Amino acid sequence: MNLVVLQNWLDNASFAVLFCTMLVYWVGAAFPSLSVTAALGTAGMAIANLCIATLLGARWIEAGYFPLSNLYESLFFLTWGITAVHLIAENNSRSRLVGVVTSPVAMGIVAFATLTLPSTMQVSEPLVPALKSNWLMMHVSVMMLSYSALMVGALLAIAFLIVTRGQNIQLQGSSVGTGGYRNNGYKLLKAGELVTPSPAAETNGFSRGGSNNNGNGTAVLDLINVTETPTLVATETLSPQRLNLAETLDNISYRIIGLGFPLLTIGIIAGGVWANEAWGSYWSWDPKETWALITWLVFAAYLHSRITRGWQGRKPAILAATGFVVVWICYLGVNLLGKGLHSYGWFF
């Protein structure tokens, strides 16, 4: 089969598989009793990942260089990264809600690349002189992988905000903000139930109490001092299952962003070295470079709030959700709205 024909078949197949996978995840979310949808959704994302990897490999063989030279190729590489990170996140969280938020984004990116971009932008072309460097694979691939991880992490943070229905859930966990309820065994108390100390738990004088509705729409998992008289707590506003899901999403989001941030850092450093070789300057405040720095600062602030401040719950989730928009501006918005040294994908 001709490589061009194979690529055309694979990009359409990727869109079809991701579209069906999105429907499977949404049906599974609407009807939780259909447990088979979880396996079907995971299989669909894996098949889409394999199709996109084959597509990129075919373009690499056809063009003779790593397929990251134009917007079409980078969009498919971004989707491949999103599906790969999705599989990692879903395997760790065991939650089908991961696919509910990631599959439509992956499908939308493929649809944009396949159905919206003009055919002239989908064809492999000779590299411009500035891209004829071994740094192309190092810098661009690492940056795209960081975008994929940061997007998935931010999407999980958005899912956390949806699951908690806008309430300020305070998940008071370890000093690095990863939570500890699954390991330490917490329970939610109903109205009128007393908090009693558990001698077998390693609490350092504190015991995790129940959900406290303080009258302003805030559901709090409190730390109760076990040396004091047992405390009467109010009825929880969210079910234990929903709170457990919220904690899982918060934790996985933090871990995925923790994976994407070092990749972003390495990619920016590699880009600076490449820029010095190509243009004689490590940093020129090009629009792409400026927004890459803004993206780095946003997620640095997120990790700082989690690690140093110990924040969990709504505040860091809002920061991560903001980062989702910033990543898209850095990746695509700069290329669409203005020209610069990184405007190879610009098509206005």
ZIKAVEN-V919063 format. One record per backbone hydrogen bond with DSSP energy under -0.5 kcal/mol. CO is the residue of the C=O (numbers start at 0). NH is the residue of the N-H. E is the energy in kcal/mol with one decimal. If there is no record, write none. Layout:
# ZIKAVEN-V919063
((CO:NH:E) (CO:NH:E))
This chain:
# ZIKAVEN-V919063
((1:5:-2.6) (2:6:-2.2) (3:7:-2.3) (4:8:-2.2) (5:9:-2.5) (6:10:-2.5) (7:11:-1.5) (8:12:-2.3) (9:13:-2.6) (10:14:-1.7) (11:15:-2.3) (12:16:-2.7) (13:17:-2.4) (14:18:-2.4) (15:19:-2.3) (16:20:-2.5) (17:21:-2.4) (18:22:-1.9) (19:23:-2.2) (20:24:-2.5) (21:25:-2.3) (22:26:-2.6) (23:27:-2.4) (24:28:-2.0) (25:29:-2.0) (26:30:-2.4) (30:33:-2.1) (32:34:-1.8) (33:36:-1.4) (34:37:-1.1) (34:38:-0.7) (35:39:-2.1) (36:40:-2.6) (37:41:-2.2) (38:42:-2.3) (39:43:-2.4) (40:44:-2.3) (41:45:-2.1) (42:46:-2.5) (43:47:-2.5) (44:48:-2.4) (45:49:-2.2) (46:50:-2.6) (47:51:-2.5) (48:52:-2.2) (49:53:-2.2) (50:54:-2.3) (51:55:-2.6) (52:56:-2.2) (53:57:-2.5) (54:58:-2.1) (55:59:-2.1) (56:60:-2.2) (57:61:-2.4) (58:62:-3.0) (59:63:-2.2) (65:67:-2.4) (69:73:-2.2) (70:74:-2.3) (71:75:-1.7) (72:76:-2.3) (73:77:-2.5) (74:78:-2.2) (75:79:-2.5) (76:80:-2.2) (77:81:-2.4) (78:82:-2.7) (79:83:-2.1) (80:84:-2.7) (81:85:-2.6) (82:86:-2.0) (83:87:-1.6) (84:88:-2.9) (85:89:-3.2) (86:90:-1.9) (87:91:-1.6) (88:92:-2.3) (89:93:-2.4) (94:97:-1.1) (95:99:-1.2) (96:100:-1.2) (97:100:-0.6) (97:101:-2.0) (98:102:-2.0) (100:104:-0.6) (101:105:-2.5) (102:106:-2.7) (103:107:-2.4) (104:108:-2.2) (105:109:-2.1) (106:110:-2.5) (107:111:-2.3) (108:112:-2.4) (109:113:-2.8) (110:114:-2.8) (110:115:-0.7) (111:115:-1.2) (111:116:-1.7) (117:120:-1.5) (117:121:-0.5) (118:121:-0.9) (120:71:-0.6) (127:130:-1.6) (127:131:-0.5) (128:131:-1.3) (130:132:-2.2) (132:135:-1.5) (133:137:-1.1) (134:138:-3.0) (134:139:-0.6) (135:139:-1.4) (135:140:-0.7) (136:140:-1.0) (137:141:-1.2) (138:142:-2.2) (139:143:-2.6) (140:144:-2.2) (141:145:-2.2) (142:146:-2.3) (143:147:-2.2) (144:148:-2.4) (145:149:-2.7) (146:150:-2.6) (147:151:-2.3) (148:152:-2.6) (149:153:-2.4) (150:154:-2.6) (151:155:-2.2) (152:156:-1.6) (153:157:-2.1) (154:158:-2.3) (155:159:-2.0) (156:160:-1.9) (157:161:-1.8) (158:162:-2.8) (159:163:-2.2) (160:165:-1.7) (161:164:-1.1) (163:166:-1.9) (166:168:-2.0) (168:170:-0.8) (168:313:-0.8) (169:171:-1.0) (169:220:-1.2) (170:172:-1.1) (173:176:-1.8) (179:183:-2.2) (180:184:-1.8) (180:185:-0.8) (189:192:-2.1) (192:232:-0.9) (193:195:-0.6) (196:198:-0.6) (197:200:-1.2) (200:202:-1.3) (202:205:-1.0) (204:225:-1.2) (204:226:-0.6) (206:223:-3.4) (209:221:-1.9) (210:212:-0.6) (211:213:-0.9) (211:219:-1.2) (216:167:-0.6) (216:218:-0.6) (217:213:-1.1) (217:219:-0.6) (218:169:-1.0) (219:211:-2.1) (219:221:-0.9) (221:208:-3.4) (221:223:-0.6) (223:206:-2.9) (223:225:-0.6) (224:227:-1.4) (230:194:-1.1) (232:191:-1.2) (238:242:-2.4) (239:243:-2.3) (240:244:-2.2) (241:245:-2.4) (242:246:-2.3) (243:247:-2.2) (244:248:-2.6) (245:249:-2.5) (246:250:-2.4) (247:251:-2.8) (248:252:-2.5) (249:253:-1.8) (250:254:-2.1) (251:255:-2.7) (252:256:-2.5) (253:257:-2.1) (254:258:-1.0) (255:259:-2.2) (256:260:-2.5) (257:261:-0.6) (258:262:-1.0) (259:263:-2.3) (260:264:-2.3) (261:265:-2.7) (262:266:-2.6) (263:267:-2.3) (264:268:-2.2) (265:269:-2.7) (266:270:-2.2) (267:271:-2.0) (268:272:-2.0) (269:273:-2.4) (270:274:-2.7) (271:275:-1.9) (272:276:-1.6) (273:277:-2.6) (274:278:-3.3) (274:279:-0.7) (274:280:-0.9) (275:279:-0.9) (285:289:-2.8) (286:290:-2.2) (287:291:-2.0) (288:292:-2.0) (289:293:-2.0) (290:294:-2.6) (291:295:-2.2) (292:296:-2.4) (293:297:-2.3) (294:298:-2.1) (295:299:-2.0) (296:300:-2.3) (297:301:-1.8) (298:302:-2.4) (299:303:-2.4) (300:304:-2.3) (301:305:-1.7) (302:306:-3.0) (303:307:-1.9) (303:308:-1.6) (304:310:-3.1) (312:316:-1.5) (313:317:-2.5) (314:318:-1.7) (315:319:-2.6) (316:320:-2.5) (317:321:-2.0) (318:322:-1.7) (319:323:-1.3) (320:324:-1.1) (321:325:-2.0) (322:326:-2.6) (323:327:-1.6) (324:328:-2.1) (325:329:-2.6) (326:330:-2.9) (327:331:-2.7) (327:332:-2.1) (328:333:-2.3) (331:335:-1.8) (332:336:-2.4) (333:337:-1.4) (339:342:-1.4) (341:344:-0.5) (342:345:-1.3))
